[in-house]
Amino acid sequence: MLFLAKLFGILTLVWFYFAAKNHNAPVINWSVIGLIGYWLTWWLAKMLLVESLTSMVPKHSVMEFLLTQLPVVCAVGVCYFIRKKLIASVVSDQ
């Protein structure tokens, strides 16, 4: 079940790396910021959303799968805004 979380964690790392490279920013810093933002958001969403909603959702395999992927969706959404903020800070400096 955590396969998608790991896959999107790696894809987030690559996404931030290429975004930094395209904007002539420090690639390692951006990659680390993106990865930390992803995993921190994933962990918080898992603890706050999944743990509280598990008892309310019927024990159906599709519903359980969708519920366990909810932290991935939240983490990618937050990473989008983190990346947007980093790009805005680079553009405003130039």
Contacts in CASP RR format, 6 or more apart in sequence:
PFRMAT RR
TARGET T0000
AUTHOR 0000-0000-0000
METHOD contacts of the structure
MODEL  1
MLFLAKLFGILTLVWFYFAAKNHNAPVINWSVIGLIGYWLTWWLAKMLLV
ESLTSMVPKHSVMEFLLTQLPVVCAVGVCYFIRKKLIASVVSDQ
1 65 0 8 1.000
1 68 0 8 1.000
4 69 0 8 1.000
4 72 0 8 1.000
5 42 0 8 1.000
5 71 0 8 1.000
5 72 0 8 1.000
5 75 0 8 1.000
8 38 0 8 1.000
8 72 0 8 1.000
8 75 0 8 1.000
8 76 0 8 1.000
9 35 0 8 1.000
9 38 0 8 1.000
9 39 0 8 1.000
9 75 0 8 1.000
12 34 0 8 1.000
12 35 0 8 1.000
12 38 0 8 1.000
12 75 0 8 1.000
12 76 0 8 1.000
12 79 0 8 1.000
13 31 0 8 1.000
13 34 0 8 1.000
13 35 0 8 1.000
15 79 0 8 1.000
15 83 0 8 1.000
16 30 0 8 1.000
16 31 0 8 1.000
16 33 0 8 1.000
16 34 0 8 1.000
16 35 0 8 1.000
16 79 0 8 1.000
16 83 0 8 1.000
16 86 0 8 1.000
17 27 0 8 1.000
17 30 0 8 1.000
17 31 0 8 1.000
19 25 0 8 1.000
19 30 0 8 1.000
19 83 0 8 1.000
19 86 0 8 1.000
19 87 0 8 1.000
20 26 0 8 1.000
20 27 0 8 1.000
20 29 0 8 1.000
20 30 0 8 1.000
20 31 0 8 1.000
20 86 0 8 1.000
21 27 0 8 1.000
23 87 0 8 1.000
23 90 0 8 1.000
23 91 0 8 1.000
24 90 0 8 1.000
25 86 0 8 1.000
25 90 0 8 1.000
30 86 0 8 1.000
33 82 0 8 1.000
33 86 0 8 1.000
34 79 0 8 1.000
34 82 0 8 1.000
34 83 0 8 1.000
37 75 0 8 1.000
37 78 0 8 1.000
37 79 0 8 1.000
37 82 0 8 1.000
38 75 0 8 1.000
38 76 0 8 1.000
38 78 0 8 1.000
38 79 0 8 1.000
39 75 0 8 1.000
41 71 0 8 1.000
41 74 0 8 1.000
41 75 0 8 1.000
41 77 0 8 1.000
41 78 0 8 1.000
41 79 0 8 1.000
42 71 0 8 1.000
42 72 0 8 1.000
42 74 0 8 1.000
42 75 0 8 1.000
43 71 0 8 1.000
45 70 0 8 1.000
45 71 0 8 1.000
45 74 0 8 1.000
45 75 0 8 1.000
46 71 0 8 1.000
49 70 0 8 1.000
49 71 0 8 1.000
49 74 0 8 1.000
50 67 0 8 1.000
50 68 0 8 1.000
50 70 0 8 1.000
50 71 0 8 1.000
53 67 0 8 1.000
53 70 0 8 1.000
54 67 0 8 1.000
57 63 0 8 1.000
57 64 0 8 1.000
57 67 0 8 1.000
END
